[in-house]
Amino acid sequence: MQNATSDEQTIAEQLYLCEERLDKAPDWIWELDGQGIFTYSNRIVEDVLGYTKQYVLGKKIFELLILEDRPKCRSHFRKAMRQNQPIKNMVGRFRRMDGEVAFLEVNCIPILEADQVAGLRGIAREVTEILCSRLAVDEALANYKAALDNAPTGIVIVQNEQIVYANPKILELMGYTIEDLKDAGVWKFVHPEDRDRVMDYYRRRMAGEEVPEHYEMRVITRSGQVRHFELRATIITYHGAPAVLDNIIDITERKAAEEALRESETKYRNLVEATGTGYLIVDTQGRVIDANAEYVKLTGRSSLEEIKGHSVLEWTADYDVERNAREVRRCVETGVVRNLEIDYVTPDGRIIPVEINARLVETREGRVILTLCRDISERRQAENALKESEERFRLIAETASDAIITIDKESTILYANPATEQIFGYTADELLGQKLTMLMPERFRERHLTGLKHYLETGKRTKEWRSIEYPGLHKSGKEIPLEISYSEFVKAGERIFMGILRDITDRKRAQDDLRESEERYRLLFERSPDIVVVLKNNVIVAANPAITRILGYEINEVIGLMPWDISPEFQPDGLPSKEKALRILERLHNGTSQVFEWVHKRKDGTLVDCDVSLTTYKVHGETYVQAIVRDVTERKRAEEHRRALEKQLDEQKRQFYRDTILSVTGGKLNICEAAQIRPYISKAELKIHVRGAHEIAQARREVEAFCRERGLEGDRLDSFMIGVGEALTNAVKHASGGRIYAGVKNGSIWVGISDRGPGIGSLILPRAVLLRGFSTKPSLGLGYTIMLEVADEVLLKTGDRGTTVILVKQIKEPDIRLAPEMLPDTWENIPEPHEAA
């Protein structure tokens, strides 16, 4: 009996301590029954709304909300009760005891009894200041487009089931480029298990049906990773058509935290971790006693064991250490710390700003500090984005070369950047507080004031607001040509108008210069001795008078024709004129200027040789081709006559060299034509392709083997291979390679080497083949003299398309028997017997 009484006392004591702890928690904790009636509330309701806990018990939660938010709250309550689902991050407007409105963020979970939902258990936190801060940021983001791209959350606009806009944050989360997202339907990126639901929401929302504006879904990133997104969807008008604006928060990490929350065993930790908030218990010295996973993550550590027993100052940024220590002491002294912002530093150096709410709690073990910590990186980023946006605007305005002026609805100047003084001559101090009309000529002032008043009353503009040209009035009294663009934004609830004014004096001067330049071009065009035609889409759209003088056509006769219409059917190279012209125009449009020869046909049918040069230029985005055509008929005749004389002279010279060389070499070196070489090559028994110096040795071995197999051997083979090697080396060095041919003809072995080098010019041919040591390239001096010494006959064909040399060697050494008349006529020249042998 005494044991039972002791147990009851222990349970009662634990319940009392639990209730005491809940009463000292920094957030409002409550329980509702199935009708939404408060069955429990901690004391913090007095701090949050001003009501006592006794006052709210027995009342419905809806009675504490303002009228506009009650339907939404009832809907969420019924859904949670019906579907056994938690309510997460719902923001409601509650009426305080003093009549003011407080914004509370509500998170709650179902209470189960016998597997049935009997009510809800929840936690509420006041977020009035946070929401006000966010509203300010949203207003700033609306005024400055640049801030949208720096938004910490993903923003997507979907229209006709296609993504038409995505900000950098969503591109970062998804790993795609904007082109990737735009090129595919939006549903491609939604997880297959969520696709039908999200597609249904979108289509019903576009049809005007009531669907959840706030929901979660999973997406698949470019790398294949599954991420969880939280969406707030809103119907907007985008480019004149309805679209859905999705504001997206990546809750992948929060989902992981929520998974851990479901495993939690205590009621209070479940409530806290449902908000994604770090939960921490420290002693009065700031040393960690307990913490949840979310708080461990805020410190950059991976487990509770890494921080347990350590001071929170260890992961506090150096510049916040003293302040954090001071706040720990203040919490011990006063019992509470609210909305303290401190920066934590992770082991890898990352800064994580956190918001801390703490309360001193008495336990059986002594006094401890119960702390809730929230990562406010997103809020800090939004605040920084606002500051950066304003700073960017200031920097742009201060450094802009255009005048930037803002006015209020009374046309009073509120701001003028430094460039305004350069353009108008007034300093900013002289302009501030004055009417904008002081910068306008007298004749435009009333029109400006009337137009502004009409716009403020009707919202309709009397003129376009972009790139309009009006004169301005300089301080000196002279008028300045300006290009002006206007815009409007709201600041602190007031309508502000901004004008960007550009001095276009230089542009106007350039336009005048352009007109003069065009006049000069017209005179050159009309008086040019060459034909000048202009093509658009391959059709002649302009021609100068020279076309009549050279081709006999009147200008109006060629307008609308194509270049091949005033050309013969075929050009001299055999290509159809139309086909060749289209190829040339294609190369021109690919970026290569074209200069070429062409044959045109006069109106009387005679042909005209021409030089043509083509260039392209653009006018208002249209591409034109300008052709300058010069009649070169007389020049062609002179060139043909010159070429005929040169050819005749070259043939005579080559014949002279051929006869001379053949005589000088005793008939061994024959400078011949292709017809004399062709019978050898066509009947070759061995063919080898040598592609470079590294293949010379192998080729020599194959030729030597071929000669040896055909009976050439000994010193005759060795010396012959020296000549073959010289010929092959010449081919490699002059032409980077060549072909080897070999065969047998009339008891002789022949080896031919053919290359595609530059050949031996007529002027140096005698020296190249006769002069010992002469070379057309360094280190080739002894080549032909060696070949003549080791071969019985050398055939040489050379030209600008390459060189072929054939070395002929009798297989058997000839038996030379001297006739009596060939004997020496002096005893001194009679060889000794052993020499004759």
C-alpha positions, 0 to 999 in steps of 0.5 A: 500500500505504501509502495502504491502511494509512493508511485502515485506521488511520483507520478503526480510530481512528474506531471507537475514538473511536466506542466511547470516545464510546459508553462515555462516554454517560450511558445504557446502549447495547447490541446483541442478536443474534437470540436476545437475546444481548448482542453489544455493551454500553457501560461504563455498564452498570456504573453502571446495574446494577453488571455489567461490560460483559464480564460481560453479553456472551454473556448473554441480556437476559432473564437480567438481568430479574426473573422476573415481567418475562421473559415480557413482555420475550420477547413484545416481543423476538419481536414486534420481530424478527418484524415489524421494529418498534422497541420504544419506552418499555418499562419493565422491572425489572432485577436489579442486581448487589447484588440490588436492582431497578432500573426501566429504560426501554428503546428499541430498533430492529431491526438489518438485514442483507441486508434481514433482522432480525438483532438489536436495537440499544437504549438503556436509562435508569434511571427508578426514581426517576421511577416512584417519584415517579409512584406517589406521584402516582397514590396522591394522585390516587386519594385526591383526586378534584380531582387527576384533573381536573388530570391532565396526561394524558387520561383516558377511561372507555368503557362499552358503547362510549360515553364515560361520563367524560373529564377536562378534559385530553382535552376540551382535546386534542379540542376537544369538550365532555363532552356532545359526547363522551357523545352520540356513540359512541366510534368516531366520534372514531377515525381511520377507518384505525385504527377497526377495529383499536381497536374489535377491541381493545376488544371482545376486551378486554371479552370477556376475551381477551389484547390489547395494553394499550399501543398507539397510535391516531389521533383526529380533533379537533373542528377536523378535526385528526388527533392521535396518542394513546398509550393504556394500557387497563385493565379497571375496574368503573365504577358496578357494570359493567365498563368500560375506563379509557384513560390517554391521552398526546398523542404528536402532537409525539413522532410528528413527532419520530420522523419526523425520527428516521427521517431521521437518519444516525448510529446514536447519534442514532437511538437518542437521538431514538427516546426523544424526548430532546433531544441536545446537544453543547457545548464546555467553556464551554457553547457549542452545537456540535450539537443535534437538533431535539428540543433546539432545540424545548426552547429555543423556537427553530425551527432549529439555526442559531439556537442554534449557537455560543451559550451554553446560559445564554442560554435558561436561566431567570434564577434558574437561570443561576448554577446551570447555569453551575456544573454545566457547570464541575462536568461539566468537572471531574468528567466527569459530571452526572446528573439535573440539573433546570433551567428553560429560557425560550423567546422567548415567555416559556414555562417548560420544565423539563428534566432533564439528564444529561451526560458529558465526552467526549474527541474529536480536536477536544478535550473536549466535553460530550455532553448528553441533555435531557428535557422533564419538564413532565408530571412537574413538572405531576404533582408540582405537581398533588399539591401543589395537591391537598393545598393545596386540601384544606388550604384547604377544610378550614381555611375550611369551616364544617363540622367535618372530622376524620380518624382512624386505624383505632384511632379516634384523632384525627389532624386537626381543622379550625378549625370543629371548635372552633366546633361542639364547643368543643375546640381542635385541640390538645385533640383530637389524639391523643384518641379520637373517642368523646369527641365522642359521647354515652356511649350511642353510643361502644361502637356506634361502636367495634364498627362500626369493628372490624367494617368493618376485619375484613369490609369491610362497613358497618353503616350508610350513610356519607353524610348520617346524623344522630347527636347529638354531645357539646359540651365543655359536655356538651350534645348537638348534632344533627349530619349526618355523612358518612364517607370512607376513603383510604390515606396512606403505606400506612395506612387513614385515615377522614375525617368531615365533621360539620355542626351541623344545630341551625338546620335542626332549628329550621327544621323545627320552624318549618316544621311550625308554618307548615304548621299555620297554612297549614292553618287559613287553608286551611280557614277562608278565605272564598274557595274554595282548591283544589290541583291536581296534573297538572290534577287537584283533589287538595285543596279547602277547605270554602268550595267547599261553601258557594259551589258546593254540592259536598262536598269528596270530590265534587270530589277527582279532578275537573278544573277544567272538570268544575265549569264550563259547557261554554263560557266567556262569550268562546265558548271551550270551558272545557277548552281555555281552562283548559289554555291558562291552565295552560300559561302558568302552567307557563311561569313567568307567574302567572295572574289571570283571570275565570272562570265556574263551575257550581254543583252545581244547574246555576246559574252563578257569576262568579269571580275566579281567581288561580293560583300554582305551588309544588313539594313534593319535586320535584312541581309543584302549582297553588294556585287561589284562587277568589272569588265575584264574582257580586254585584260583576259585577251592580253593574258591569254596572249601572254600565256600562249607566248609563255607556253611556246617559249617554255616548250622550246626551252624544255626541248632544248634542255632535253636535247642538251642533257641527253647529249651531255649525259651520253644518252643516259638521262632522258627528260621525258613526258608522261607518255614515256613513263606510263608504260613502265608504271602500268606494268609494275610488278612491285608497288609501295606507298611511302608516307614518310621518312620512317618508312624509307628503310622498309621500302629499300629492303623490299626493293632490294629483295625484288632486285635480288630475286630478279638476278641483280646482285653483288656490287651492281645491286649495292650501287644501284640501291644507292641511287634508288635510296637517293631518289626515294630520299628526294621524294620524302624531303621534297613531297613528304612521301611518294610511291615506288614502282619496280619491274623488269623490261628487256633484260633490265630491272627498273625502279621508279619513284613518283611524288607530288612535290613542286617539281624542278623548274625549267630554269634550274633543270640543267643545274639540278641534274648535271651540276654536282652538289646542286640542290633545290633543297638543302642536303640534296646536292649529289642526288642526280649525279649519283643516280647517273653513275649507278644506273644504265639509264635515268628517265625523268618527268617533272612538273608542277604536279610532281616528279617521277624518276625511273632508274634502269639497270641491266641485270647482267653486266654487259660484255664489252669487246673492243673493236680494233679501231677502239684500241689505244694508239699509245703504249702508255695507255695499254693496260697491264695483263693483270688489269686486262684480266 
